[in-house]
């Protein structure tokens, strides 16, 4: 599956013992928590470096996670 969207940071697991900051891809229709295949689910520097960028990425959707199977590709935005 392929998704395109803006990478954002937000709270995950609100009001639970496991609440923490997480990285999401916002497609405009849905927001999915990003995770690299085999990566650390709590902190991944490469994902943090994508915050604020529009990307295209391939992976598998499981519940509310999008587990990436490829490296995200930054998309060029049109400047007006």
PyMOL Python script that loads the backbone (N, CA, C, O; Angstrom):
from pymol import cmd

cmd.read_pdbstr("""\
ATOM      1  N   UNK A   1       0.845  -1.167   0.000  1.00  0.00           N
ATOM      2  CA  UNK A   1       0.000   0.000   0.000  1.00  0.00           C
ATOM      3  C   UNK A   1       0.896   1.237   0.000  1.00  0.00           C
ATOM      4  O   UNK A   1       1.957   1.240   0.624  1.00  0.00           O
ATOM      5  N   UNK A   2       0.467   2.283  -0.698  1.00  0.00           N
ATOM      6  CA  UNK A   2       1.251   3.511  -0.772  1.00  0.00           C
ATOM      7  C   UNK A   2       0.420   4.673  -0.217  1.00  0.00           C
ATOM      8  O   UNK A   2      -0.761   4.813  -0.536  1.00  0.00           O
ATOM      9  N   UNK A   3       1.052   5.499   0.613  1.00  0.00           N
ATOM     10  CA  UNK A   3       0.402   6.684   1.162  1.00  0.00           C
ATOM     11  C   UNK A   3       1.220   7.918   0.831  1.00  0.00           C
ATOM     12  O   UNK A   3       2.445   7.860   0.727  1.00  0.00           O
ATOM     13  N   UNK A   4       0.529   9.032   0.668  1.00  0.00           N
ATOM     14  CA  UNK A   4       1.170  10.336   0.537  1.00  0.00           C
ATOM     15  C   UNK A   4       0.533  11.255   1.556  1.00  0.00           C
ATOM     16  O   UNK A   4      -0.683  11.242   1.753  1.00  0.00           O
ATOM     17  N   UNK A   5       1.373  12.060   2.206  1.00  0.00           N
ATOM     18  CA  UNK A   5       0.818  12.990   3.173  1.00  0.00           C
ATOM     19  C   UNK A   5       1.881  13.773   3.898  1.00  0.00           C
ATOM     20  O   UNK A   5       3.076  13.633   3.636  1.00  0.00           O
ATOM     21  N   UNK A   6       1.423  14.600   4.814  1.00  0.00           N
ATOM     22  CA  UNK A   6       2.282  15.451   5.620  1.00  0.00           C
ATOM     23  C   UNK A   6       2.657  14.727   6.907  1.00  0.00           C
ATOM     24  O   UNK A   6       1.794  14.161   7.579  1.00  0.00           O
ATOM     25  N   UNK A   7       3.931  14.746   7.247  1.00  0.00           N
ATOM     26  CA  UNK A   7       4.394  14.105   8.483  1.00  0.00           C
ATOM     27  C   UNK A   7       4.255  15.108   9.626  1.00  0.00           C
ATOM     28  O   UNK A   7       4.770  16.224   9.559  1.00  0.00           O
ATOM     29  N   UNK A   8       3.551  14.686  10.673  1.00  0.00           N
ATOM     30  CA  UNK A   8       3.285  15.542  11.828  1.00  0.00           C
ATOM     31  C   UNK A   8       3.590  14.794  13.118  1.00  0.00           C
ATOM     32  O   UNK A   8       3.676  13.566  13.132  1.00  0.00           O
ATOM     33  N   UNK A   9       3.753  15.548  14.196  1.00  0.00           N
ATOM     34  CA  UNK A   9       3.978  14.954  15.512  1.00  0.00           C
ATOM     35  C   UNK A   9       2.757  15.216  16.376  1.00  0.00           C
ATOM     36  O   UNK A   9       2.178  16.301  16.325  1.00  0.00           O
ATOM     37  N   UNK A  10       2.363  14.226  17.169  1.00  0.00           N
ATOM     38  CA  UNK A  10       1.204  14.383  18.043  1.00  0.00           C
ATOM     39  C   UNK A  10       1.246  13.388  19.182  1.00  0.00           C
ATOM     40  O   UNK A  10       2.155  12.561  19.270  1.00  0.00           O
ATOM     41  N   UNK A  11       0.251  13.475  20.056  1.00  0.00           N
ATOM     42  CA  UNK A  11       0.162  12.581  21.211  1.00  0.00           C
ATOM     43  C   UNK A  11      -0.459  11.256  20.791  1.00  0.00           C
ATOM     44  O   UNK A  11      -1.362  11.219  19.954  1.00  0.00           O
ATOM     45  N   UNK A  12       0.030  10.174  21.376  1.00  0.00           N
ATOM     46  CA  UNK A  12      -0.480   8.837  21.114  1.00  0.00           C
ATOM     47  C   UNK A  12      -0.838   8.197  22.438  1.00  0.00           C
ATOM     48  O   UNK A  12      -0.087   8.317  23.406  1.00  0.00           O
ATOM     49  N   UNK A  13      -1.977   7.515  22.497  1.00  0.00           N
ATOM     50  CA  UNK A  13      -2.388   6.844  23.728  1.00  0.00           C
ATOM     51  C   UNK A  13      -2.800   7.815  24.818  1.00  0.00           C
ATOM     52  O   UNK A  13      -2.484   7.619  25.991  1.00  0.00           O
ATOM     53  N   UNK A  14      -3.512   8.869  24.420  1.00  0.00           N
ATOM     54  CA  UNK A  14      -3.912   9.897  25.386  1.00  0.00           C
ATOM     55  C   UNK A  14      -4.602   9.286  26.594  1.00  0.00           C
ATOM     56  O   UNK A  14      -5.411   8.365  26.483  1.00  0.00           O
ATOM     57  N   UNK A  15      -4.254   9.831  27.742  1.00  0.00           N
ATOM     58  CA  UNK A  15      -4.829   9.443  29.037  1.00  0.00           C
ATOM     59  C   UNK A  15      -4.611   7.968  29.362  1.00  0.00           C
ATOM     60  O   UNK A  15      -5.430   7.354  30.047  1.00  0.00           O
ATOM     61  N   UNK A  16      -3.527   7.408  28.880  1.00  0.00           N
ATOM     62  CA  UNK A  16      -3.173   6.033  29.237  1.00  0.00           C
ATOM     63  C   UNK A  16      -1.759   6.037  29.819  1.00  0.00           C
ATOM     64  O   UNK A  16      -1.049   7.039  29.739  1.00  0.00           O
ATOM     65  N   UNK A  17      -1.363   4.921  30.397  1.00  0.00           N
ATOM     66  CA  UNK A  17      -0.021   4.806  30.969  1.00  0.00           C
ATOM     67  C   UNK A  17       1.064   4.885  29.905  1.00  0.00           C
ATOM     68  O   UNK A  17       2.210   5.226  30.200  1.00  0.00           O
ATOM     69  N   UNK A  18       0.699   4.568  28.667  1.00  0.00           N
ATOM     70  CA  UNK A  18       1.693   4.555  27.593  1.00  0.00           C
ATOM     71  C   UNK A  18       1.635   5.817  26.720  1.00  0.00           C
ATOM     72  O   UNK A  18       2.164   5.813  25.608  1.00  0.00           O
ATOM     73  N   UNK A  19       1.009   6.882  27.199  1.00  0.00           N
ATOM     74  CA  UNK A  19       0.929   8.108  26.406  1.00  0.00           C
ATOM     75  C   UNK A  19       2.329   8.619  26.086  1.00  0.00           C
ATOM     76  O   UNK A  19       3.196   8.684  26.957  1.00  0.00           O
ATOM     77  N   UNK A  20       2.533   8.980  24.825  1.00  0.00           N
ATOM     78  CA  UNK A  20       3.822   9.503  24.400  1.00  0.00           C
ATOM     79  C   UNK A  20       3.662  10.265  23.086  1.00  0.00           C
ATOM     80  O   UNK A  20       2.620  10.198  22.435  1.00  0.00           O
ATOM     81  N   UNK A  21       4.698  10.978  22.717  1.00  0.00           N
ATOM     82  CA  UNK A  21       4.721  11.701  21.459  1.00  0.00           C
ATOM     83  C   UNK A  21       5.005  10.707  20.333  1.00  0.00           C
ATOM     84  O   UNK A  21       5.853   9.826  20.478  1.00  0.00           O
ATOM     85  N   UNK A  22       4.296  10.850  19.212  1.00  0.00           N
ATOM     86  CA  UNK A  22       4.478   9.930  18.095  1.00  0.00           C
ATOM     87  C   UNK A  22       4.454  10.693  16.778  1.00  0.00           C
ATOM     88  O   UNK A  22       3.993  11.833  16.714  1.00  0.00           O
ATOM     89  N   UNK A  23       4.952  10.056  15.740  1.00  0.00           N
ATOM     90  CA  UNK A  23       5.005  10.637  14.406  1.00  0.00           C
ATOM     91  C   UNK A  23       3.891  10.005  13.569  1.00  0.00           C
ATOM     92  O   UNK A  23       3.726   8.785  13.553  1.00  0.00           O
ATOM     93  N   UNK A  24       3.133  10.851  12.876  1.00  0.00           N
ATOM     94  CA  UNK A  24       2.011  10.417  12.053  1.00  0.00           C
ATOM     95  C   UNK A  24       2.197  10.873  10.617  1.00  0.00           C
ATOM     96  O   UNK A  24       2.955  11.804  10.343  1.00  0.00           O
ATOM     97  N   UNK A  25       1.495  10.205   9.695  1.00  0.00           N
ATOM     98  CA  UNK A  25       1.337  10.720   8.346  1.00  0.00           C
ATOM     99  C   UNK A  25      -0.122  11.118   8.210  1.00  0.00           C
ATOM    100  O   UNK A  25      -1.022  10.304   8.417  1.00  0.00           O
ATOM    101  N   UNK A  26      -0.347  12.372   7.862  1.00  0.00           N
ATOM    102  CA  UNK A  26      -1.687  12.913   7.696  1.00  0.00           C
ATOM    103  C   UNK A  26      -1.968  12.976   6.197  1.00  0.00           C
ATOM    104  O   UNK A  26      -1.383  13.793   5.487  1.00  0.00           O
ATOM    105  N   UNK A  27      -2.868  12.110   5.715  1.00  0.00           N
ATOM    106  CA  UNK A  27      -3.168  12.032   4.290  1.00  0.00           C
ATOM    107  C   UNK A  27      -4.214  13.058   3.865  1.00  0.00           C
ATOM    108  O   UNK A  27      -4.513  13.182   2.678  1.00  0.00           O
ATOM    109  N   UNK A  28      -4.767  13.787   4.819  1.00  0.00           N
ATOM    110  CA  UNK A  28      -5.858  14.706   4.532  1.00  0.00           C
ATOM    111  C   UNK A  28      -7.202  14.069   4.817  1.00  0.00           C
ATOM    112  O   UNK A  28      -8.178  14.764   5.100  1.00  0.00           O
ATOM    113  N   UNK A  29      -7.255  12.745   4.743  1.00  0.00           N
ATOM    114  CA  UNK A  29      -8.469  11.999   5.068  1.00  0.00           C
ATOM    115  C   UNK A  29      -8.318  11.226   6.371  1.00  0.00           C
ATOM    116  O   UNK A  29      -9.266  11.100   7.147  1.00  0.00           O
ATOM    117  N   UNK A  30      -7.118  10.714   6.598  1.00  0.00           N
ATOM    118  CA  UNK A  30      -6.823   9.921   7.796  1.00  0.00           C
ATOM    119  C   UNK A  30      -5.438  10.259   8.306  1.00  0.00           C
ATOM    120  O   UNK A  30      -4.608  10.832   7.601  1.00  0.00           O
ATOM    121  N   UNK A  31      -5.217   9.886   9.557  1.00  0.00           N
ATOM    122  CA  UNK A  31      -3.910  10.079  10.172  1.00  0.00           C
ATOM    123  C   UNK A  31      -3.475   8.729  10.739  1.00  0.00           C
ATOM    124  O   UNK A  31      -4.196   8.113  11.524  1.00  0.00           O
ATOM    125  N   UNK A  32      -2.281   8.276  10.331  1.00  0.00           N
ATOM    126  CA  UNK A  32      -1.754   6.984  10.783  1.00  0.00           C
ATOM    127  C   UNK A  32      -0.402   7.170  11.442  1.00  0.00           C
ATOM    128  O   UNK A  32       0.437   7.935  10.966  1.00  0.00           O
ATOM    129  N   UNK A  33      -0.203   6.472  12.526  1.00  0.00           N
ATOM    130  CA  UNK A  33       1.088   6.511  13.203  1.00  0.00           C
ATOM    131  C   UNK A  33       2.117   5.782  12.345  1.00  0.00           C
ATOM    132  O   UNK A  33       1.890   4.651  11.915  1.00  0.00           O
ATOM    133  N   UNK A  34       3.248   6.440  12.101  1.00  0.00           N
ATOM    134  CA  UNK A  34       4.315   5.844  11.289  1.00  0.00           C
ATOM    135  C   UNK A  34       5.265   5.020  12.144  1.00  0.00           C
ATOM    136  O   UNK A  34       5.595   5.382  13.273  1.00  0.00           O
ATOM    137  N   UNK A  35       5.688   3.916  11.581  1.00  0.00           N
ATOM    138  CA  UNK A  35       6.661   3.054  12.252  1.00  0.00           C
ATOM    139  C   UNK A  35       7.478   2.361  11.169  1.00  0.00           C
ATOM    140  O   UNK A  35       6.927   1.867  10.185  1.00  0.00           O
ATOM    141  N   UNK A  36       8.786   2.328  11.355  1.00  0.00           N
ATOM    142  CA  UNK A  36       9.638   1.596  10.422  1.00  0.00           C
ATOM    143  C   UNK A  36       9.582   0.116  10.756  1.00  0.00           C
ATOM    144  O   UNK A  36       9.527  -0.267  11.924  1.00  0.00           O
ATOM    145  N   UNK A  37       9.595  -0.715   9.715  1.00  0.00           N
ATOM    146  CA  UNK A  37       9.597  -2.155   9.897  1.00  0.00           C
ATOM    147  C   UNK A  37      10.800  -2.534  10.760  1.00  0.00           C
ATOM    148  O   UNK A  37      11.941  -2.304  10.362  1.00  0.00           O
ATOM    149  N   UNK A  38      10.559  -3.105  11.925  1.00  0.00           N
ATOM    150  CA  UNK A  38      11.629  -3.489  12.838  1.00  0.00           C
ATOM    151  C   UNK A  38      12.224  -2.331  13.618  1.00  0.00           C
ATOM    152  O   UNK A  38      13.192  -2.516  14.356  1.00  0.00           O
ATOM    153  N   UNK A  39      11.659  -1.140  13.467  1.00  0.00           N
ATOM    154  CA  UNK A  39      12.204   0.045  14.136  1.00  0.00           C
ATOM    155  C   UNK A  39      11.691   0.226  15.553  1.00  0.00           C
ATOM    156  O   UNK A  39      10.780  -0.472  15.997  1.00  0.00           O
ATOM    157  N   UNK A  40      12.290   1.171  16.247  1.00  0.00           N
ATOM    158  CA  UNK A  40      11.878   1.504  17.606  1.00  0.00           C
ATOM    159  C   UNK A  40      10.506   2.174  17.547  1.00  0.00           C
ATOM    160  O   UNK A  40      10.355   3.179  16.853  1.00  0.00           O
ATOM    161  N   UNK A  41       9.502   1.647  18.252  1.00  0.00           N
ATOM    162  CA  UNK A  41       8.158   2.230  18.187  1.00  0.00           C
ATOM    163  C   UNK A  41       8.016   3.551  18.943  1.00  0.00           C
ATOM    164  O   UNK A  41       7.024   4.256  18.762  1.00  0.00           O
ATOM    165  N   UNK A  42       8.995   3.897  19.791  1.00  0.00           N
ATOM    166  CA  UNK A  42       8.875   5.108  20.598  1.00  0.00           C
ATOM    167  C   UNK A  42       9.696   6.277  20.085  1.00  0.00           C
ATOM    168  O   UNK A  42       9.275   7.426  20.224  1.00  0.00           O
ATOM    169  N   UNK A  43      10.852   6.020  19.499  1.00  0.00           N
ATOM    170  CA  UNK A  43      11.655   7.126  18.981  1.00  0.00           C
ATOM    171  C   UNK A  43      12.497   6.644  17.804  1.00  0.00           C
ATOM    172  O   UNK A  43      13.210   5.645  17.893  1.00  0.00           O
ATOM    173  N   UNK A  44      12.396   7.372  16.715  1.00  0.00           N
ATOM    174  CA  UNK A  44      13.198   7.073  15.536  1.00  0.00           C
ATOM    175  C   UNK A  44      13.630   8.405  14.937  1.00  0.00           C
ATOM    176  O   UNK A  44      12.804   9.154  14.416  1.00  0.00           O
ATOM    177  N   UNK A  45      14.907   8.695  15.010  1.00  0.00           N
ATOM    178  CA  UNK A  45      15.426   9.986  14.564  1.00  0.00           C
ATOM    179  C   UNK A  45      15.105  10.262  13.098  1.00  0.00           C
ATOM    180  O   UNK A  45      14.819  11.404  12.739  1.00  0.00           O
ATOM    181  N   UNK A  46      15.147   9.240  12.244  1.00  0.00           N
ATOM    182  CA  UNK A  46      14.866   9.480  10.824  1.00  0.00           C
ATOM    183  C   UNK A  46      13.422   9.934  10.614  1.00  0.00           C
ATOM    184  O   UNK A  46      13.156  10.754   9.735  1.00  0.00           O
ATOM    185  N   UNK A  47      12.494   9.414  11.406  1.00  0.00           N
ATOM    186  CA  UNK A  47      11.102   9.863  11.303  1.00  0.00           C
ATOM    187  C   UNK A  47      10.955  11.288  11.828  1.00  0.00           C
ATOM    188  O   UNK A  47      10.223  12.089  11.247  1.00  0.00           O
ATOM    189  N   UNK A  48      11.644  11.608  12.917  1.00  0.00           N
ATOM    190  CA  UNK A  48      11.578  12.967  13.461  1.00  0.00           C
ATOM    191  C   UNK A  48      12.113  13.997  12.463  1.00  0.00           C
ATOM    192  O   UNK A  48      11.643  15.135  12.441  1.00  0.00           O
ATOM    193  N   UNK A  49      13.070  13.618  11.655  1.00  0.00           N
ATOM    194  CA  UNK A  49      13.629  14.527  10.652  1.00  0.00           C
ATOM    195  C   UNK A  49      12.648  14.818   9.523  1.00  0.00           C
ATOM    196  O   UNK A  49      12.876  15.739   8.738  1.00  0.00           O
ATOM    197  N   UNK A  50      11.562  14.053   9.424  1.00  0.00           N
ATOM    198  CA  UNK A  50      10.568  14.249   8.368  1.00  0.00           C
ATOM    199  C   UNK A  50       9.413  15.162   8.783  1.00  0.00           C
ATOM    200  O   UNK A  50       8.587  15.524   7.945  1.00  0.00           O
ATOM    201  N   UNK A  51       9.344  15.532  10.045  1.00  0.00           N
ATOM    202  CA  UNK A  51       8.233  16.356  10.532  1.00  0.00           C
ATOM    203  C   UNK A  51       8.137  17.637   9.705  1.00  0.00           C
ATOM    204  O   UNK A  51       9.125  18.344   9.506  1.00  0.00           O
ATOM    205  N   UNK A  52       6.929  17.916   9.230  1.00  0.00           N
ATOM    206  CA  UNK A  52       6.677  19.111   8.435  1.00  0.00           C
ATOM    207  C   UNK A  52       6.888  18.916   6.944  1.00  0.00           C
ATOM    208  O   UNK A  52       6.686  19.852   6.170  1.00  0.00           O
ATOM    209  N   UNK A  53       7.290  17.724   6.523  1.00  0.00           N
ATOM    210  CA  UNK A  53       7.542  17.464   5.109  1.00  0.00           C
ATOM    211  C   UNK A  53       6.435  16.590   4.530  1.00  0.00           C
ATOM    212  O   UNK A  53       5.861  15.753   5.226  1.00  0.00           O
ATOM    213  N   UNK A  54       6.144  16.795   3.245  1.00  0.00           N
ATOM    214  CA  UNK A  54       5.196  15.943   2.539  1.00  0.00           C
ATOM    215  C   UNK A  54       5.974  14.787   1.935  1.00  0.00           C
ATOM    216  O   UNK A  54       6.989  14.992   1.269  1.00  0.00           O
ATOM    217  N   UNK A  55       5.490  13.560   2.173  1.00  0.00           N
ATOM    218  CA  UNK A  55       6.214  12.379   1.731  1.00  0.00           C
ATOM    219  C   UNK A  55       5.301  11.366   1.048  1.00  0.00           C
ATOM    220  O   UNK A  55       4.076  11.421   1.158  1.00  0.00           O
ATOM    221  N   UNK A  56       5.939  10.447   0.344  1.00  0.00           N
ATOM    222  CA  UNK A  56       5.297   9.275  -0.223  1.00  0.00           C
ATOM    223  C   UNK A  56       6.012   8.081   0.395  1.00  0.00           C
ATOM    224  O   UNK A  56       7.241   8.053   0.463  1.00  0.00           O
ATOM    225  N   UNK A  57       5.233   7.089   0.847  1.00  0.00           N
ATOM    226  CA  UNK A  57       5.848   5.942   1.502  1.00  0.00           C
ATOM    227  C   UNK A  57       5.010   4.691   1.258  1.00  0.00           C
ATOM    228  O   UNK A  57       3.785   4.758   1.158  1.00  0.00           O
ATOM    229  N   UNK A  58       5.684   3.559   1.166  1.00  0.00           N
ATOM    230  CA  UNK A  58       5.001   2.278   0.993  1.00  0.00           C
ATOM    231  C   UNK A  58       5.086   1.483   2.287  1.00  0.00           C
ATOM    232  O   UNK A  58       6.063   1.575   3.030  1.00  0.00           O
ATOM    233  N   UNK A  59       4.040   0.697   2.539  1.00  0.00           N
ATOM    234  CA  UNK A  59       4.034  -0.110   3.745  1.00  0.00           C
ATOM    235  C   UNK A  59       2.734  -0.862   3.921  1.00  0.00           C
ATOM    236  O   UNK A  59       1.953  -1.028   2.984  1.00  0.00           O
ATOM    237  N   UNK A  60       2.521  -1.311   5.138  1.00  0.00           N
ATOM    238  CA  UNK A  60       1.338  -2.098   5.486  1.00  0.00           C
ATOM    239  C   UNK A  60       0.561  -1.408   6.589  1.00  0.00           C
ATOM    240  O   UNK A  60       1.133  -0.935   7.570  1.00  0.00           O
ATOM    241  N   UNK A  61      -0.741  -1.358   6.416  1.00  0.00           N
ATOM    242  CA  UNK A  61      -1.624  -0.749   7.403  1.00  0.00           C
ATOM    243  C   UNK A  61      -2.106  -1.815   8.365  1.00  0.00           C
ATOM    244  O   UNK A  61      -2.711  -2.805   7.953  1.00  0.00           O
ATOM    245  N   UNK A  62      -1.838  -1.613   9.657  1.00  0.00           N
ATOM    246  CA  UNK A  62      -2.305  -2.523  10.691  1.00  0.00           C
ATOM    247  C   UNK A  62      -2.940  -1.693  11.788  1.00  0.00           C
ATOM    248  O   UNK A  62      -2.247  -0.962  12.496  1.00  0.00           O
ATOM    249  N   UNK A  63      -4.253  -1.799  11.935  1.00  0.00           N
ATOM    250  CA  UNK A  63      -5.011  -0.976  12.883  1.00  0.00           C
ATOM    251  C   UNK A  63      -4.729   0.491  12.597  1.00  0.00           C
ATOM    252  O   UNK A  63      -5.100   0.985  11.532  1.00  0.00           O
ATOM    253  N   UNK A  64      -4.091   1.195  13.506  1.00  0.00           N
ATOM    254  CA  UNK A  64      -3.810   2.618  13.364  1.00  0.00           C
ATOM    255  C   UNK A  64      -2.340   2.882  13.065  1.00  0.00           C
ATOM    256  O   UNK A  64      -1.913   4.036  13.045  1.00  0.00           O
ATOM    257  N   UNK A  65      -1.557   1.825  12.832  1.00  0.00           N
ATOM    258  CA  UNK A  65      -0.146   1.959  12.474  1.00  0.00           C
ATOM    259  C   UNK A  65       0.021   1.824  10.974  1.00  0.00           C
ATOM    260  O   UNK A  65      -0.696   1.056  10.333  1.00  0.00           O
ATOM    261  N   UNK A  66       0.961   2.562  10.414  1.00  0.00           N
ATOM    262  CA  UNK A  66       1.405   2.337   9.049  1.00  0.00           C
ATOM    263  C   UNK A  66       2.861   1.942   9.157  1.00  0.00           C
ATOM    264  O   UNK A  66       3.732   2.781   9.383  1.00  0.00           O
ATOM    265  N   UNK A  67       3.120   0.634   8.991  1.00  0.00           N
ATOM    266  CA  UNK A  67       4.473   0.111   9.113  1.00  0.00           C
ATOM    267  C   UNK A  67       5.160   0.201   7.751  1.00  0.00           C
ATOM    268  O   UNK A  67       4.799  -0.503   6.808  1.00  0.00           O
ATOM    269  N   UNK A  68       6.152   1.078   7.670  1.00  0.00           N
ATOM    270  CA  UNK A  68       6.827   1.358   6.412  1.00  0.00           C
ATOM    271  C   UNK A  68       7.719   0.194   5.990  1.00  0.00           C
ATOM    272  O   UNK A  68       8.463  -0.365   6.796  1.00  0.00           O
ATOM    273  N   UNK A  69       7.624  -0.159   4.704  1.00  0.00           N
ATOM    274  CA  UNK A  69       8.480  -1.201   4.149  1.00  0.00           C
ATOM    275  C   UNK A  69       9.520  -0.602   3.201  1.00  0.00           C
ATOM    276  O   UNK A  69      10.355  -1.319   2.649  1.00  0.00           O
ATOM    277  N   UNK A  70       9.462   0.718   3.019  1.00  0.00           N
ATOM    278  CA  UNK A  70      10.446   1.415   2.190  1.00  0.00           C
ATOM    279  C   UNK A  70      10.776   2.744   2.860  1.00  0.00           C
ATOM    280  O   UNK A  70      10.061   3.194   3.755  1.00  0.00           O
ATOM    281  N   UNK A  71      11.849   3.356   2.424  1.00  0.00           N
ATOM    282  CA  UNK A  71      12.206   4.673   2.958  1.00  0.00           C
ATOM    283  C   UNK A  71      11.261   5.720   2.383  1.00  0.00           C
ATOM    284  O   UNK A  71      10.935   5.677   1.197  1.00  0.00           O
ATOM    285  N   UNK A  72      10.814   6.669   3.222  1.00  0.00           N
ATOM    286  CA  UNK A  72       9.935   7.725   2.715  1.00  0.00           C
ATOM    287  C   UNK A  72      10.661   8.582   1.683  1.00  0.00           C
ATOM    288  O   UNK A  72      11.856   8.848   1.810  1.00  0.00           O
ATOM    289  N   UNK A  73       9.930   9.006   0.671  1.00  0.00           N
ATOM    290  CA  UNK A  73      10.473   9.892  -0.355  1.00  0.00           C
ATOM    291  C   UNK A  73       9.809  11.251  -0.202  1.00  0.00           C
ATOM    292  O   UNK A  73       8.584  11.363  -0.243  1.00  0.00           O
ATOM    293  N   UNK A  74      10.629  12.282  -0.026  1.00  0.00           N
ATOM    294  CA  UNK A  74      10.082  13.626   0.124  1.00  0.00           C
ATOM    295  C   UNK A  74       9.534  14.107  -1.208  1.00  0.00           C
ATOM    296  O   UNK A  74      10.181  13.979  -2.248  1.00  0.00           O
ATOM    297  N   UNK A  75       8.319  14.667  -1.158  1.00  0.00           N
ATOM    298  CA  UNK A  75       7.667  15.186  -2.355  1.00  0.00           C
ATOM    299  C   UNK A  75       7.899  16.683  -2.448  1.00  0.00           C
ATOM    300  O   UNK A  75       7.887  17.391  -1.441  1.00  0.00           O
ATOM    301  N   UNK A  76       8.102  17.141  -3.629  1.00  0.00           N
ATOM    302  CA  UNK A  76       8.263  18.585  -3.858  1.00  0.00           C
ATOM    303  C   UNK A  76       6.893  19.239  -3.767  1.00  0.00           C
ATOM    304  O   UNK A  76       5.912  18.705  -4.285  1.00  0.00           O
ATOM    305  N   UNK A  77       6.823  20.386  -3.115  1.00  0.00           N
ATOM    306  CA  UNK A  77       5.572  21.122  -3.044  1.00  0.00           C
ATOM    307  C   UNK A  77       5.634  22.276  -4.019  1.00  0.00           C
ATOM    308  O   UNK A  77       6.685  22.881  -4.232  1.00  0.00           O
ATOM    309  N   UNK A  78       4.487  22.568  -4.604  1.00  0.00           N
ATOM    310  CA  UNK A  78       4.434  23.695  -5.547  1.00  0.00           C
ATOM    311  C   UNK A  78       4.473  24.995  -4.765  1.00  0.00           C
ATOM    312  O   UNK A  78       3.727  25.162  -3.800  1.00  0.00           O
ATOM    313  N   UNK A  79       5.325  25.907  -5.165  1.00  0.00           N
ATOM    314  CA  UNK A  79       5.372  27.199  -4.504  1.00  0.00           C
ATOM    315  C   UNK A  79       4.714  28.226  -5.424  1.00  0.00           C
ATOM    316  O   UNK A  79       4.949  28.255  -6.632  1.00  0.00           O
ATOM    317  N   UNK A  80       3.875  29.073  -4.804  1.00  0.00           N
ATOM    318  CA  UNK A  80       3.122  29.993  -5.620  1.00  0.00           C
ATOM    319  C   UNK A  80       3.651  31.298  -5.588  1.00  0.00           C
ATOM    320  O   UNK A  80       3.116  32.198  -6.236  1.00  0.00           O
TER     321      UNK A  80
END
""", "prot")
cmd.dss("prot")
cmd.show_as("cartoon", "prot")
cmd.util.cbc("prot")
cmd.orient("prot")
